[in-house]
Every structure is written in structure tokens, then in C-alpha cells.
């Protein structure tokens, strides 16, 4: 689809299902934030992993000590989205 729009790129997230709300990705969120703040598109071929994969039961731990303060706040906001009704029976 990106080929149909000159100057665009496809940002892909590797997660199960057909939505990304329940499978947040700090990589995707940072790319979107960067685009809205600077207008810069992610590199062609960017593939982001999901930090939470609820359908297969795996939870990739993002270590807080490895995150900047801004990234930690962004990840907290992403997890709040997930916990606020999208996955009511999942213990995170």
C-alpha cells in the first residue's frame, strides 16, 4: 500500500491478531510520536516487535532500567490503554 503513496513508508508491527491495541509496542509508539513531533518517517522496512502478546500468552518484559524517563512514561501509557478494559482477565 505504501507504494501507492509517494513519499510514504509502511511501519509494521509483528504481533498476533488484527489489532495493535491489545499488543502495545514501544517501538511503534516512538515511531508515531517521532512522526507527529518532527515529520520524520521511520526507515523503510522497519519492523517493530510487540511488547505484549496476549493471544499466545507471552509477555516480553521491558526492563524499566533500560528505558529513558520519556520511554518509561510512554510505555506506562501504552500499558494503561491495555489494562483499561481491553484485556480485563489478563494479569500483567
ABEGO torsion letter per residue (X at the ends): XAAABBGBBBBBBBBBEABAAABBBAAAAAAAAAAAAAGBBBBBGBBBBBABBAAAGBBBBBBAAABBAAAAAAAAAAAAAAABGABAABBX
